[in-house]
Amino acid sequence: MKTIAITIEENMLDRVDRLAGRSDRSGKNRSQVIRQAVREYVSRVERLAEEEREAVIIRRHSRRLARQASALVREQAKP
């Protein structure tokens, strides 16, 4: 783990401190709250980027996918 320095607005730091204070029973401190927030943010951004990449692929192949889906439905509808 690395130690870094960040600049943060005072009101945001107060909010982080309140969260850390509520977590006394769990032993969380300010650094743990910030690490968890960063971890969740990075995961969310990575997931959104992956979803966008998948959406681009689906749009690129939408006609072919639609034809394949129709063919599958026709095949399953046969008696």
Biopython code that builds the backbone (N, CA, C, O; Angstrom):
import numpy as np
from Bio.PDB.StructureBuilder import StructureBuilder

atoms = [
    (1, "MET", "N", (0.839, -1.165, 0.000)),
    (1, "MET", "CA", (0.000, 0.000, 0.000)),
    (1, "MET", "C", (0.889, 1.235, 0.000)),
    (1, "MET", "O", (1.943, 1.260, 0.635)),
    (2, "LYS", "N", (0.448, 2.252, -0.719)),
    (2, "LYS", "CA", (1.200, 3.506, -0.806)),
    (2, "LYS", "C", (0.471, 4.605, -0.044)),
    (2, "LYS", "O", (-0.754, 4.589, 0.074)),
    (3, "THR", "N", (1.223, 5.537, 0.459)),
    (3, "THR", "CA", (0.674, 6.729, 1.088)),
    (3, "THR", "C", (0.717, 7.850, 0.065)),
    (3, "THR", "O", (1.740, 8.084, -0.578)),
    (4, "ILE", "N", (-0.416, 8.546, -0.078)),
    (4, "ILE", "CA", (-0.497, 9.655, -1.024)),
    (4, "ILE", "C", (-1.068, 10.872, -0.307)),
    (4, "ILE", "O", (-1.597, 10.764, 0.799)),
    (5, "ALA", "N", (-0.957, 12.009, -0.941)),
    (5, "ALA", "CA", (-1.566, 13.232, -0.428)),
    (5, "ALA", "C", (-2.631, 13.666, -1.413)),
    (5, "ALA", "O", (-2.423, 13.609, -2.625)),
    (6, "ILE", "N", (-3.773, 14.100, -0.898)),
    (6, "ILE", "CA", (-4.837, 14.610, -1.764)),
    (6, "ILE", "C", (-5.302, 15.948, -1.220)),
    (6, "ILE", "O", (-5.110, 16.267, -0.047)),
    (7, "THR", "N", (-5.914, 16.716, -2.099)),
    (7, "THR", "CA", (-6.542, 17.957, -1.702)),
    (7, "THR", "C", (-8.043, 17.729, -1.780)),
    (7, "THR", "O", (-8.557, 17.246, -2.788)),
    (8, "ILE", "N", (-8.740, 18.081, -0.706)),
    (8, "ILE", "CA", (-10.181, 17.826, -0.642)),
    (8, "ILE", "C", (-10.857, 19.017, 0.041)),
    (8, "ILE", "O", (-10.312, 19.612, 0.971)),
    (9, "GLU", "N", (-12.037, 19.342, -0.435)),
    (9, "GLU", "CA", (-12.774, 20.448, 0.157)),
    (9, "GLU", "C", (-13.060, 20.138, 1.622)),
    (9, "GLU", "O", (-13.266, 18.986, 2.002)),
    (10, "GLU", "N", (-13.068, 21.187, 2.428)),
    (10, "GLU", "CA", (-13.247, 21.007, 3.866)),
    (10, "GLU", "C", (-14.600, 20.385, 4.198)),
    (10, "GLU", "O", (-14.688, 19.526, 5.076)),
    (11, "ASN", "N", (-15.660, 20.815, 3.499)),
    (11, "ASN", "CA", (-16.975, 20.241, 3.802)),
    (11, "ASN", "C", (-17.030, 18.755, 3.442)),
    (11, "ASN", "O", (-17.707, 17.980, 4.118)),
    (12, "MET", "N", (-16.320, 18.351, 2.377)),
    (12, "MET", "CA", (-16.280, 16.934, 2.016)),
    (12, "MET", "C", (-15.498, 16.150, 3.064)),
    (12, "MET", "O", (-15.883, 15.036, 3.419)),
    (13, "LEU", "N", (-14.417, 16.716, 3.553)),
    (13, "LEU", "CA", (-13.636, 16.054, 4.594)),
    (13, "LEU", "C", (-14.469, 15.895, 5.862)),
    (13, "LEU", "O", (-14.378, 14.871, 6.539)),
    (14, "ASP", "N", (-15.273, 16.893, 6.185)),
    (14, "ASP", "CA", (-16.176, 16.782, 7.346)),
    (14, "ASP", "C", (-17.142, 15.628, 7.167)),
    (14, "ASP", "O", (-17.417, 14.884, 8.108)),
    (15, "ARG", "N", (-17.653, 15.484, 5.959)),
    (15, "ARG", "CA", (-18.588, 14.381, 5.675)),
    (15, "ARG", "C", (-17.891, 13.034, 5.801)),
    (15, "ARG", "O", (-18.453, 12.090, 6.358)),
    (16, "VAL", "N", (-16.669, 12.941, 5.285)),
    (16, "VAL", "CA", (-15.887, 11.701, 5.403)),
    (16, "VAL", "C", (-15.645, 11.386, 6.875)),
    (16, "VAL", "O", (-15.782, 10.240, 7.304)),
    (17, "ASP", "N", (-15.281, 12.417, 7.646)),
    (17, "ASP", "CA", (-15.025, 12.211, 9.066)),
    (17, "ASP", "C", (-16.281, 11.742, 9.800)),
    (17, "ASP", "O", (-16.198, 10.914, 10.707)),
    (18, "ARG", "N", (-17.443, 12.270, 9.410)),
    (18, "ARG", "CA", (-18.684, 11.807, 10.030)),
    (18, "ARG", "C", (-18.915, 10.333, 9.718)),
    (18, "ARG", "O", (-19.317, 9.563, 10.590)),
    (19, "LEU", "N", (-18.659, 9.945, 8.468)),
    (19, "LEU", "CA", (-18.808, 8.531, 8.107)),
    (19, "LEU", "C", (-17.837, 7.653, 8.895)),
    (19, "LEU", "O", (-18.206, 6.590, 9.395)),
    (20, "ALA", "N", (-16.612, 8.108, 8.996)),
    (20, "ALA", "CA", (-15.607, 7.343, 9.741)),
    (20, "ALA", "C", (-15.990, 7.276, 11.218)),
    (20, "ALA", "O", (-15.780, 6.255, 11.873)),
    (21, "GLY", "N", (-16.553, 8.368, 11.738)),
    (21, "GLY", "CA", (-16.965, 8.391, 13.138)),
    (21, "GLY", "C", (-18.090, 7.429, 13.425)),
    (21, "GLY", "O", (-18.138, 6.822, 14.495)),
    (22, "ARG", "N", (-19.010, 7.284, 12.465)),
    (22, "ARG", "CA", (-20.120, 6.336, 12.618)),
    (22, "ARG", "C", (-19.627, 4.908, 12.580)),
    (22, "ARG", "O", (-20.297, 3.995, 13.062)),
    (23, "SER", "N", (-18.457, 4.719, 12.007)),
    (23, "SER", "CA", (-17.938, 3.366, 11.821)),
    (23, "SER", "C", (-17.005, 2.954, 12.947)),
    (23, "SER", "O", (-16.284, 1.965, 12.816)),
    (24, "ASP", "N", (-17.004, 3.691, 14.050)),
    (24, "ASP", "CA", (-16.088, 3.365, 15.152)),
    (24, "ASP", "C", (-16.200, 1.906, 15.557)),
    (24, "ASP", "O", (-15.198, 1.256, 15.853)),
    (25, "ARG", "N", (-17.421, 1.397, 15.570)),
    (25, "ARG", "CA", (-17.600, 0.007, 15.984)),
    (25, "ARG", "C", (-16.926, -0.962, 15.025)),
    (25, "ARG", "O", (-16.491, -2.040, 15.429)),
    (26, "SER", "N", (-16.838, -0.578, 13.754)),
    (26, "SER", "CA", (-16.204, -1.463, 12.771)),
    (26, "SER", "C", (-14.704, -1.194, 12.653)),
    (26, "SER", "O", (-13.995, -1.910, 11.947)),
    (27, "GLY", "N", (-14.228, -0.163, 13.344)),
    (27, "GLY", "CA", (-12.806, 0.134, 13.327)),
    (27, "GLY", "C", (-12.335, 0.905, 12.109)),
    (27, "GLY", "O", (-11.131, 1.008, 11.876)),
    (28, "LYS", "N", (-13.275, 1.457, 11.312)),
    (28, "LYS", "CA", (-12.871, 2.208, 10.115)),
    (28, "LYS", "C", (-12.377, 3.584, 10.507)),
    (28, "LYS", "O", (-12.887, 4.215, 11.432)),
    (29, "ASN", "N", (-11.380, 4.024, 9.785)),
    (29, "ASN", "CA", (-10.895, 5.386, 9.975)),
    (29, "ASN", "C", (-11.055, 6.150, 8.665)),
    (29, "ASN", "O", (-11.577, 5.611, 7.689)),
    (30, "ARG", "N", (-10.613, 7.381, 8.643)),
    (30, "ARG", "CA", (-10.758, 8.233, 7.462)),
    (30, "ARG", "C", (-10.140, 7.572, 6.231)),
    (30, "ARG", "O", (-10.760, 7.554, 5.167)),
    (31, "SER", "N", (-8.949, 7.037, 6.356)),
    (31, "SER", "CA", (-8.275, 6.417, 5.205)),
    (31, "SER", "C", (-9.062, 5.231, 4.666)),
    (31, "SER", "O", (-9.164, 5.049, 3.453)),
    (32, "GLN", "N", (-9.611, 4.436, 5.553)),
    (32, "GLN", "CA", (-10.382, 3.278, 5.109)),
    (32, "GLN", "C", (-11.647, 3.707, 4.377)),
    (32, "GLN", "O", (-12.019, 3.103, 3.371)),
    (33, "VAL", "N", (-12.307, 4.745, 4.876)),
    (33, "VAL", "CA", (-13.507, 5.249, 4.208)),
    (33, "VAL", "C", (-13.150, 5.733, 2.804)),
    (33, "VAL", "O", (-13.853, 5.423, 1.843)),
    (34, "ILE", "N", (-12.063, 6.489, 2.684)),
    (34, "ILE", "CA", (-11.653, 7.015, 1.375)),
    (34, "ILE", "C", (-11.226, 5.879, 0.451)),
    (34, "ILE", "O", (-11.574, 5.890, -0.729)),
    (35, "ARG", "N", (-10.482, 4.903, 0.957)),
    (35, "ARG", "CA", (-10.088, 3.762, 0.118)),
    (35, "ARG", "C", (-11.302, 3.018, -0.406)),
    (35, "ARG", "O", (-11.348, 2.649, -1.580)),
    (36, "GLN", "N", (-12.294, 2.793, 0.463)),
    (36, "GLN", "CA", (-13.505, 2.097, 0.037)),
    (36, "GLN", "C", (-14.241, 2.904, -1.030)),
    (36, "GLN", "O", (-14.716, 2.343, -2.017)),
    (37, "ALA", "N", (-14.336, 4.220, -0.833)),
    (37, "ALA", "CA", (-15.013, 5.076, -1.812)),
    (37, "ALA", "C", (-14.293, 5.032, -3.160)),
    (37, "ALA", "O", (-14.937, 4.920, -4.203)),
    (38, "VAL", "N", (-12.980, 5.117, -3.143)),
    (38, "VAL", "CA", (-12.202, 5.071, -4.389)),
    (38, "VAL", "C", (-12.364, 3.714, -5.060)),
    (38, "VAL", "O", (-12.542, 3.638, -6.276)),
    (39, "ARG", "N", (-12.303, 2.653, -4.279)),
    (39, "ARG", "CA", (-12.459, 1.294, -4.823)),
    (39, "ARG", "C", (-13.810, 1.155, -5.521)),
    (39, "ARG", "O", (-13.883, 0.645, -6.639)),
    (40, "GLU", "N", (-14.881, 1.608, -4.862)),
    (40, "GLU", "CA", (-16.214, 1.506, -5.446)),
    (40, "GLU", "C", (-16.347, 2.382, -6.694)),
    (40, "GLU", "O", (-16.966, 1.974, -7.677)),
    (41, "TYR", "N", (-15.769, 3.580, -6.654)),
    (41, "TYR", "CA", (-15.827, 4.473, -7.804)),
    (41, "TYR", "C", (-15.097, 3.866, -9.010)),
    (41, "TYR", "O", (-15.627, 3.846, -10.121)),
    (42, "VAL", "N", (-13.892, 3.381, -8.778)),
    (42, "VAL", "CA", (-13.104, 2.798, -9.873)),
    (42, "VAL", "C", (-13.831, 1.586, -10.451)),
    (42, "VAL", "O", (-13.873, 1.418, -11.670)),
    (43, "SER", "N", (-14.398, 0.749, -9.605)),
    (43, "SER", "CA", (-15.145, -0.419, -10.090)),
    (43, "SER", "C", (-16.325, 0.014, -10.948)),
    (43, "SER", "O", (-16.582, -0.569, -12.001)),
    (44, "ARG", "N", (-17.043, 1.043, -10.493)),
    (44, "ARG", "CA", (-18.200, 1.525, -11.243)),
    (44, "ARG", "C", (-17.779, 2.094, -12.598)),
    (44, "ARG", "O", (-18.418, 1.808, -13.611)),
    (45, "VAL", "N", (-16.719, 2.890, -12.627)),
    (45, "VAL", "CA", (-16.249, 3.477, -13.883)),
    (45, "VAL", "C", (-15.778, 2.383, -14.838)),
    (45, "VAL", "O", (-16.065, 2.445, -16.034)),
    (46, "GLU", "N", (-15.063, 1.386, -14.328)),
    (46, "GLU", "CA", (-14.599, 0.279, -15.177)),
    (46, "GLU", "C", (-15.780, -0.508, -15.721)),
    (46, "GLU", "O", (-15.782, -0.892, -16.890)),
    (47, "ARG", "N", (-16.793, -0.754, -14.881)),
    (47, "ARG", "CA", (-17.970, -1.497, -15.327)),
    (47, "ARG", "C", (-18.712, -0.716, -16.415)),
    (47, "ARG", "O", (-19.132, -1.294, -17.417)),
    (48, "LEU", "N", (-18.872, 0.590, -16.220)),
    (48, "LEU", "CA", (-19.546, 1.410, -17.235)),
    (48, "LEU", "C", (-18.777, 1.422, -18.552)),
    (48, "LEU", "O", (-19.375, 1.376, -19.627)),
    (49, "ALA", "N", (-17.453, 1.485, -18.465)),
    (49, "ALA", "CA", (-16.630, 1.462, -19.683)),
    (49, "ALA", "C", (-16.795, 0.123, -20.406)),
    (49, "ALA", "O", (-16.886, 0.089, -21.633)),
    (50, "GLU", "N", (-16.833, -0.969, -19.656)),
    (50, "GLU", "CA", (-17.020, -2.294, -20.263)),
    (50, "GLU", "C", (-18.401, -2.396, -20.901)),
    (50, "GLU", "O", (-18.539, -2.942, -21.996)),
    (51, "GLU", "N", (-19.409, -1.881, -20.234)),
    (51, "GLU", "CA", (-20.761, -1.904, -20.798)),
    (51, "GLU", "C", (-20.822, -1.088, -22.083)),
    (51, "GLU", "O", (-21.503, -1.483, -23.030)),
    (52, "GLU", "N", (-20.132, 0.025, -22.132)),
    (52, "GLU", "CA", (-20.114, 0.847, -23.348)),
    (52, "GLU", "C", (-19.403, 0.114, -24.486)),
    (52, "GLU", "O", (-19.855, 0.153, -25.631)),
    (53, "ARG", "N", (-18.286, -0.556, -24.169)),
    (53, "ARG", "CA", (-17.590, -1.347, -25.197)),
    (53, "ARG", "C", (-18.510, -2.433, -25.751)),
    (53, "ARG", "O", (-18.553, -2.664, -26.960)),
    (54, "GLU", "N", (-19.248, -3.100, -24.855)),
    (54, "GLU", "CA", (-20.176, -4.145, -25.295)),
    (54, "GLU", "C", (-21.302, -3.557, -26.136)),
    (54, "GLU", "O", (-21.715, -4.160, -27.127)),
    (55, "ALA", "N", (-21.804, -2.383, -25.749)),
    (55, "ALA", "CA", (-22.881, -1.741, -26.508)),
    (55, "ALA", "C", (-22.424, -1.387, -27.911)),
    (55, "ALA", "O", (-23.195, -1.510, -28.862)),
    (56, "VAL", "N", (-21.182, -0.949, -28.054)),
    (56, "VAL", "CA", (-20.631, -0.629, -29.375)),
    (56, "VAL", "C", (-20.593, -1.889, -30.234)),
    (56, "VAL", "O", (-20.954, -1.852, -31.410)),
    (57, "ILE", "N", (-20.160, -2.991, -29.656)),
    (57, "ILE", "CA", (-20.098, -4.258, -30.398)),
    (57, "ILE", "C", (-21.493, -4.694, -30.813)),
    (57, "ILE", "O", (-21.703, -5.108, -31.953)),
    (58, "ILE", "N", (-22.448, -4.602, -29.892)),
    (58, "ILE", "CA", (-23.821, -5.008, -30.208)),
    (58, "ILE", "C", (-24.400, -4.129, -31.311)),
    (58, "ILE", "O", (-25.034, -4.633, -32.239)),
    (59, "ARG", "N", (-24.183, -2.810, -31.214)),
    (59, "ARG", "CA", (-24.685, -1.916, -32.276)),
    (59, "ARG", "C", (-24.043, -2.256, -33.623)),
    (59, "ARG", "O", (-24.710, -2.243, -34.658)),
    (60, "ARG", "N", (-22.751, -2.559, -33.600)),
    (60, "ARG", "CA", (-22.039, -2.862, -34.831)),
    (60, "ARG", "C", (-22.600, -4.129, -35.492)),
    (60, "ARG", "O", (-22.614, -4.238, -36.718)),
    (61, "HIS", "N", (-23.052, -5.066, -34.689)),
    (61, "HIS", "CA", (-23.510, -6.355, -35.222)),
    (61, "HIS", "C", (-25.017, -6.549, -35.062)),
    (61, "HIS", "O", (-25.500, -7.679, -35.127)),
    (62, "SER", "N", (-25.754, -5.482, -34.856)),
    (62, "SER", "CA", (-27.179, -5.599, -34.534)),
    (62, "SER", "C", (-27.990, -6.292, -35.624)),
    (62, "SER", "O", (-28.860, -7.107, -35.318)),
    (63, "ARG", "N", (-27.721, -5.984, -36.877)),
    (63, "ARG", "CA", (-28.493, -6.615, -37.963)),
    (63, "ARG", "C", (-28.254, -8.118, -38.009)),
    (63, "ARG", "O", (-29.193, -8.903, -38.143)),
    (64, "ARG", "N", (-27.005, -8.504, -37.897)),
    (64, "ARG", "CA", (-26.693, -9.934, -37.927)),
    (64, "ARG", "C", (-27.305, -10.640, -36.715)),
    (64, "ARG", "O", (-27.836, -11.744, -36.841)),
    (65, "LEU", "N", (-27.231, -10.007, -35.546)),
    (65, "LEU", "CA", (-27.817, -10.596, -34.345)),
    (65, "LEU", "C", (-29.330, -10.735, -34.487)),
    (65, "LEU", "O", (-29.905, -11.739, -34.067)),
    (66, "ALA", "N", (-29.971, -9.735, -35.075)),
    (66, "ALA", "CA", (-31.421, -9.791, -35.283)),
    (66, "ALA", "C", (-31.782, -10.932, -36.234)),
    (66, "ALA", "O", (-32.750, -11.655, -35.996)),
    (67, "ARG", "N", (-31.001, -11.098, -37.319)),
    (67, "ARG", "CA", (-31.257, -12.208, -38.251)),
    (67, "ARG", "C", (-31.089, -13.544, -37.553)),
    (67, "ARG", "O", (-31.904, -14.449, -37.733)),
    (68, "GLN", "N", (-30.039, -13.674, -36.759)),
    (68, "GLN", "CA", (-29.805, -14.930, -36.050)),
    (68, "GLN", "C", (-30.918, -15.218, -35.043)),
    (68, "GLN", "O", (-31.352, -16.361, -34.903)),
    (69, "ALA", "N", (-31.376, -14.186, -34.346)),
    (69, "ALA", "CA", (-32.462, -14.365, -33.384)),
    (69, "ALA", "C", (-33.741, -14.792, -34.092)),
    (69, "ALA", "O", (-34.451, -15.677, -33.615)),
    (70, "SER", "N", (-34.038, -14.168, -35.225)),
    (70, "SER", "CA", (-35.226, -14.550, -35.990)),
    (70, "SER", "C", (-35.133, -15.989, -36.463)),
    (70, "SER", "O", (-36.112, -16.732, -36.398)),
    (71, "ALA", "N", (-33.979, -16.378, -36.931)),
    (71, "ALA", "CA", (-33.795, -17.759, -37.394)),
    (71, "ALA", "C", (-33.989, -18.742, -36.243)),
    (71, "ALA", "O", (-34.582, -19.804, -36.436)),
    (72, "LEU", "N", (-33.510, -18.414, -35.079)),
    (72, "LEU", "CA", (-33.684, -19.294, -33.925)),
    (72, "LEU", "C", (-35.150, -19.406, -33.528)),
    (72, "LEU", "O", (-35.620, -20.494, -33.197)),
    (73, "VAL", "N", (-35.875, -18.289, -33.558)),
    (73, "VAL", "CA", (-37.285, -18.312, -33.216)),
    (73, "VAL", "C", (-38.063, -19.151, -34.229)),
    (73, "VAL", "O", (-38.928, -19.945, -33.860)),
    (74, "ARG", "N", (-37.745, -18.964, -35.510)),
    (74, "ARG", "CA", (-38.416, -19.771, -36.553)),
    (74, "ARG", "C", (-38.130, -21.250, -36.361)),
    (74, "ARG", "O", (-39.021, -22.085, -36.514)),
    (75, "GLU", "N", (-36.900, -21.571, -36.028)),
    (75, "GLU", "CA", (-36.525, -22.968, -35.826)),
    (75, "GLU", "C", (-37.266, -23.577, -34.640)),
    (75, "GLU", "O", (-37.724, -24.718, -34.704)),
    (76, "GLN", "N", (-37.377, -22.822, -33.575)),
    (76, "GLN", "CA", (-38.066, -23.331, -32.369)),
    (76, "GLN", "C", (-39.561, -23.420, -32.573)),
    (76, "GLN", "O", (-40.219, -24.211, -31.897)),
    (77, "ALA", "N", (-40.130, -22.628, -33.493)),
    (77, "ALA", "CA", (-41.555, -22.618, -33.735)),
    (77, "ALA", "C", (-41.999, -23.781, -34.632)),
    (77, "ALA", "O", (-43.196, -24.032, -34.768)),
    (78, "LYS", "N", (-41.062, -24.476, -35.230)),
    (78, "LYS", "CA", (-41.424, -25.604, -36.090)),
    (78, "LYS", "C", (-42.032, -26.720, -35.252)),
    (78, "LYS", "O", (-41.565, -27.018, -34.153)),
    (79, "PRO", "N", (-43.099, -27.341, -35.800)),
    (79, "PRO", "CA", (-43.749, -28.445, -35.058)),
    (79, "PRO", "C", (-42.903, -29.694, -34.978)),
    (79, "PRO", "O", (-43.325, -30.689, -34.389)),
]
sb = StructureBuilder()
sb.init_structure("model")
sb.init_model(0)
sb.init_chain("A")
sb.init_seg("    ")
for serial, (resi, resn, name, xyz) in enumerate(atoms, 1):
    if name == "N":
        sb.init_residue(resn, " ", resi, " ")
    sb.init_atom(name, np.array(xyz, "f"), 0.0, 1.0, " ", f" {name:<3s}", serial, name[0])
structure = sb.get_structure()
